[in-house]
Amino acid sequence: MSDKKQSNRSFKNSRVYVVFFALAVALVFSVLITSAATMLKPLHQQNRILDKKTNLLKAANLLPENKKLTPEKIQTIFDTRIREVYADPRGQILQQATGDSLQLYLIHTKQQVQGYIIPITTRGLWGKIHGYLAFESDGETVAGFSVYSHSETPGLGGEIESQWFQDNFKGKKILNAHNQLVSVNIAKGKSENLPENLQDHYVDGISGATLTGRYLSEGLEETLTQYEPVSIIFRQKKGSPTQLESLLDE
Amino acid sequence: MQKDLSHYKEILVKGIWRENPVAYQVLGICSALAVTVKMSTALVMSIALTLVAGFSGLIISSLRHLIPSNIRIIVELTVIASLVIVTDQILQAYLYDISKQLSIFVGLIITNCIILGRAEAFALANNPADSFVDGIANGLGYSMILMAVAFFRELLGSGQFFGISVIPQFVYDMGFQDMGIMVLAPGAFFIIGLLVWLKNSLPGGISHEKK
């Protein structure tokens, strides 16, 4: 009996058996993972696209607060109120992408352009932060901010997803009194502790997430500098309502 | 049959209370610090970990006579990691919002010592049904502590219960402020420490003095 047990044991640890067993386990579980990933892939993609659209609408303040909409409803609002366009380096709005054009979204009613949304991609503490920054049609007032993908620490940097942080951005100006681009920055602590002339350009920071705030500030400034020609176009039209079609025709 | 039931009950009580993985074995502290800022994330994490612990126990125990002892840890990790990845995929497909909040922590169930610990200490030596119950029991024990920690952290740190504000405005008007430290990791350390102390001074645990 003990002999048999002994031989069984040494067989189980023989090189051939170990290699065979390892291969078999690897095969079975890779099939399991692959099939799960493949079967759920359409759902993942759907979720991701829907999430991006939801965040676009959130930045544009087109979503009712505290209410969850069905995917169809979100799609309808997206289709009627948002138009994806491109801008060439001089800030002219194009319908089609060209080599060096920038992507942006127009917020519009049936005829009129109410603002625009810039996609934001910036470095974070642990990975890339992707989000949207929406502007009023005056080209300097922030209408909203949202984040759809990041890998910041939950509870700390992850707070960039939270409502209070994003609401923070509403009404901030990216131009100072001399009409120079100053971007929107994330303050260390509360923005109300800053000198009065800076308060319009700073939002409340997240305690425990100084680096996330710093990288986000840098990223916002960089992106806004890149999109400045577009903002200038909007600023020039200041005060006069812009027709959607005329903007696209130019 | 009667004997079976009391036998399973024994395993359950042991995993959930007497040898609670967090409070007695002091395992899984890392994720208990990380996902307990909000109760909703803690709940999903608890469910995910309980299921993974149960099924990894079941699978590893079924394979226990076949696994060569010199690669057993690798095999155990393969089983656990595969289950975790599948769980993550399912969360991403059906609970996208929560999966986004949990971010990397679902993936980190793989490194949660409770699961590997139970696989090593229990599943390799017991039959599949017992191992499944043991995994679930330890998962529930972990969940219990996790939810308790999350309850205090969310209440004191953000004044909320499952995302609903519960501390009335007049308390804030009187000068109460959310405790920032509760949102940070040290807050979780304090609460876990207090819970471990509380649990081990209550009857029904294993007293260290008696040994």
Interface residues (C-beta under 8 A of the other chain):
Chain A: R9 K12 N13 Y17 V18 F21 A22 V25 A26 F29 L32 I33 A36 A37 L40 L43 H44 N47 D51 S151 P154 G155 L156 G158 E161 S207 G208
Chain B: A34 V35 V37 K38 T41 L66 I67 P68 S69 N70 I71 I74 V75 T78 V79 S82 I85 V86 Q89 I90 Q92 A93 Y94 Y96 K100 Q101 L102 S103 I104 F105 G180 V183 L184
